[in-house]
Amino acid sequence: MSKNDTTSNDQPINTSSSRTQAVEIANALPILLHALDLARHTVIAPNGKRFVVATSDDTHLGRGYITNVYPQQNDYLTLVRLTILETTSNTPEEAIKRHISVAHAIQQGKLKELNKFA
């Protein structure tokens, strides 16, 4: 399907599902963003375990901006039902700062310390 394909009512449809990652974190792997994501990365802890840090806009649900950490299995499978950490921010700027600090904490092996304050 090309970007110029149309639906039955002749409205153009956008088939591009990839959005660019606005947040760059050293030594973290960017992942394609989901619909409400502000940022999403795979972060590798010093022990080799991989985690996905995802920050999304949940304001439509009255929850603010949510940053979640999920374990990743076999280098690709994100276990979204096993949320390790969930934090809330009031603004997108705060949420991005939190996203970056959570990713850095994981890279430094400090995920357990973050869990105490969540």
matplotlib code that plots the C-alpha trace (Angstrom):
import matplotlib.pyplot as plt

x = [0.0, 1.3, 0.7, -1.6, -4.0, -7.5, -10.4, -13.8, -14.9, -11.8, -10.0, -6.3, -4.9, -1.5, 0.0, 3.3, 3.3, 6.8, 7.3, 10.7, 12.2, 12.7, 14.6, 18.1, 19.8, 23.4, 23.7, 19.9, 18.1, 15.2, 12.0, 9.2, 6.8, 3.2, 0.3, 0.5, 4.2, 6.5, 9.6, 10.4, 13.8, 15.3, 17.8, 20.4, 21.4, 25.0, 23.9, 22.8, 19.1, 17.0, 14.2, 11.8, 11.3, 8.1, 6.7, 3.2, 0.4, -2.4, -4.0, -7.1, -7.6, -6.8, -3.5, -1.1, 2.1, 3.1, 6.6, 6.7, 9.5, 8.8, 11.2, 12.3, 12.7, 14.8, 16.0, 12.6, 9.6, 8.3, 6.4, 3.9, 1.8, 4.8, 5.2, 8.3, 7.9, 5.2, 5.6, 3.4, 4.4, 2.2, 3.8, 5.5, 8.7, 8.8, 7.9, 10.8, 13.2, 11.9, 12.2, 15.8, 16.6, 14.9, 16.9, 20.2, 19.3, 18.8, 22.1, 23.8, 22.1, 19.9, 16.5, 15.7, 16.5, 14.0, 11.3, 11.5, 10.4, 7.7]
y = [0.0, 3.4, 6.7, 7.8, 4.9, 5.9, 4.4, 3.7, 7.3, 8.7, 10.1, 9.7, 7.3, 7.3, 3.9, 5.0, 3.5, 4.7, 7.8, 9.3, 9.1, 12.6, 11.5, 10.1, 8.2, 7.0, 3.2, 2.7, 1.2, 3.2, 1.4, 2.4, 4.6, 3.4, 5.8, 7.8, 7.4, 10.3, 8.0, 4.3, 2.6, -0.8, -0.3, -2.9, -3.2, -4.1, -7.7, -8.0, -7.9, -5.8, -3.5, -1.4, 2.2, 3.6, 7.1, 7.9, 10.4, 9.1, 12.5, 11.3, 8.8, 11.4, 9.8, 12.4, 11.2, 7.7, 6.2, 2.4, -0.2, -3.6, -6.6, -7.7, -11.4, -13.0, -9.5, -8.6, -9.7, -6.9, -8.4, -5.5, -7.5, -7.5, -3.8, -3.3, 0.4, 3.0, 6.7, 9.7, 13.2, 16.3, 17.7, 16.1, 17.9, 16.3, 12.9, 13.0, 14.0, 11.1, 8.7, 9.7, 9.4, 5.9, 4.7, 6.0, 4.3, 1.0, 1.3, 1.9, -1.1, 1.0, -0.2, -1.6, 1.8, 3.4, 1.0, 2.1, 5.6, 4.9]
z = [0.0, -0.8, 1.0, -1.9, -1.5, -0.6, 1.4, -0.1, 0.6, -1.3, 1.8, 1.8, 4.4, 6.0, 6.1, 7.8, 11.2, 12.2, 14.2, 14.9, 18.3, 19.7, 22.8, 22.4, 25.2, 25.0, 24.9, 24.7, 21.7, 20.3, 19.6, 17.2, 19.1, 19.9, 19.3, 22.6, 23.2, 23.9, 24.1, 24.1, 24.5, 25.2, 28.0, 29.0, 32.7, 33.8, 34.4, 30.7, 31.5, 29.0, 29.9, 27.9, 29.3, 27.8, 28.4, 27.1, 27.3, 29.5, 30.1, 28.2, 31.1, 33.7, 34.7, 33.4, 31.6, 32.5, 32.5, 32.7, 32.8, 31.5, 31.3, 27.8, 27.0, 24.2, 23.1, 21.5, 23.5, 25.8, 28.8, 29.2, 31.7, 34.1, 34.9, 37.1, 37.6, 36.9, 37.6, 36.8, 35.6, 35.2, 32.0, 28.9, 29.9, 33.3, 31.8, 29.3, 32.1, 34.2, 31.2, 30.8, 34.5, 34.7, 31.7, 33.2, 36.5, 34.8, 32.9, 36.2, 37.9, 40.2, 39.1, 42.6, 44.2, 41.8, 42.9, 46.5, 45.6, 43.0]

ax = plt.figure().add_subplot(projection="3d")
ax.plot(x, y, z, "-o")
ax.set_aspect("equal")
plt.show()
